[in-house]
Amino acid sequence: MEREKAIPLIKVPPPGPNARKWAQFHKMYAAHSTYFYDFIWDRSKPAIGPFCTDVDGNIMMDFVSHVGSSPLGYNHPNLVEVAKKIATIDPDRYAGTDFIGAFGEDPIDCPIATPSHLHHKLVEISQQFGFGSAFLSNSGAEAVENAIKICYDYRRNFGYGFCFYGAFHGRTLGALSLNRSKKVHRNWYPEIPKIVELPFCRCQQQCDCGWKIYSIRRKGVISRLAQVLDPDIGLIDPEEVAYIIIEPILGEGGYDIANPEFIREVAEIAHREGIPLIADEIQSGLGRTGRWWAVEHFGVVPDIIASAKALRVGATIGKSTFFPREEKRISSTWGEGNAISSAVGYQIIQTIQEEDLLKNAEEMGNYFLSGLRQLHSRFPVIHDVRGLGLMDAISVETDDLRNRVIQGAFQKGLLLASCGFESIRFLPPLNVTQREIDIALNILEDVFSEILT
Ligand SMILES: Cc1ncc(COP(=O)(O)O)c(C=O)c1O
């Protein structure tokens, strides 16, 4: 398959007979989960960039990139090469917090990156925040769990955790206690105590989300965070707060971008009060928005970042002073011992650097957004277009319409995903080209025309 010439090509309307066969086979014993439609990627068939082949031979264009976890698309030669070099060594996962895994005699002259090298790389791309420590784990949820554990340990106050409406931080019990996007994530699961949610302000003009309130006592408008922590009228002493955790751009919750003033005030209050600020960049980080970390767009300096997805391993990265001094406080069998994923994660960062993909994400993101805005002007059922770099979304009038658009695109060979309640998210690979974006825009145009006529 040649990327430059590939186009989505539907031979059999998906899901075709083989896709149905695989779906039935898989779902016979697989637990119910979040399967949205029966797109079945055939890993044995050609795939490159955003293009891949399904089990019925359809060529699909993937603008979800496995929810951002395949940031260079399919089969990037650098990644295939790295995996090939170490795939023959077993075990590929080892007890990495008990034994350090090396490759050769000298870490400086090492042909394959190890988890140790990945720490160095993560610290390098976070030097603007003064970060000096990293801990690798298996998933985004674990990266969040470790971030909050580090903060509870640092604060020694069994304290409050502040999160925001619309947030999604993962599925393990600690992380899901911080979720505020959909009740299905939390219903009937026990939670960690003392979690306080605050409005996530994405207001563009007048703030009407509840973040700003009029305080009679203060005789003026103040933010909800300032009110909660106010020494006279507040209900919580800042000393009792273990952390504030925020996604600079809501992911699962709807791709809403934080109002810059809002997120800066959150950071300013956190730093003033000595409360650790965690940025959950599991979806928005690692170049997706055209910067290494989305918080950079707002001039915000977090104390800790949770990363995963595009990195292929979970990572909790931060200022060294926040990490536990005591041994055995954080650990994970495979976290620091995931040889293939860590080498691939390292190579992903290296490739983003070598191929100048932050710039591409910014430029192609602007190009894509302007195309989406043109669609918006032609189809008023599109309510909103928003995004930063290649983390983009549209909202339509109803969730039913949203689902029909996603299904319609699927039938034409374009893979998309939902977020929030009426939104469609776009996460093409960071090396996406203008030609590929034009193909996606044309398909969307056809889908909207067909649905609305
Ligand atoms: C912002 C954010 N945080 C945390 C997570 C959890 O990551 P994982 O599914 O790897 O546990 C996700 C996953 O969608 C996410 O988008």
The ligand as an SDF file (V2000), in Angstrom:
LIG
                    3D

 16 16  0  0  0  0  0  0  0  0999 V2000
   -7.6450   12.2030   29.6620 C   0  0  0  0  0  0  0  0  0  0  0  0
   -7.5840   10.7340   29.9620 C   0  0  0  0  0  0  0  0  0  0  0  0
   -7.1460   10.3270   31.1530 N   0  0  0  0  0  0  0  0  0  0  0  0
   -7.0520    9.0240   31.4550 C   0  0  0  0  0  0  0  0  0  0  0  0
   -7.4110    8.0550   30.5580 C   0  0  0  0  0  0  0  0  0  0  0  0
   -7.2790    6.5900   30.9120 C   0  0  0  0  0  0  0  0  0  0  0  0
   -6.2990    5.9930   30.1230 O   0  0  0  0  0  0  0  0  0  0  0  0
   -6.2620    4.3940   29.9470 P   0  0  0  0  0  0  0  0  0  0  0  0
   -7.4570    4.0110   29.1570 O   0  0  0  0  0  0  0  0  0  0  0  0
   -4.9700    4.1210   29.2360 O   0  0  0  0  0  0  0  0  0  0  0  0
   -6.2810    3.8100   31.3180 O   0  0  0  0  0  0  0  0  0  0  0  0
   -7.8890    8.4280   29.3010 C   0  0  0  0  0  0  0  0  0  0  0  0
   -8.3460    7.4080   28.3360 C   0  0  0  0  0  0  0  0  0  0  0  0
   -9.1890    7.6400   27.5080 O   0  0  0  0  0  0  0  0  0  0  0  0
   -7.9740    9.8000   28.9890 C   0  0  0  0  0  0  0  0  0  0  0  0
   -8.4070   10.2260   27.7970 O   0  0  0  0  0  0  0  0  0  0  0  0
  1  2  1  0
  2  3  1  0
  2 15  2  0
  3  4  2  0
  4  5  1  0
  5  6  1  0
  5 12  2  0
  6  7  1  0
  7  8  1  0
  8  9  2  0
  8 10  1  0
  8 11  1  0
 12 13  1  0
 12 15  1  0
 13 14  2  0
 15 16  1  0
M  END
$$$$
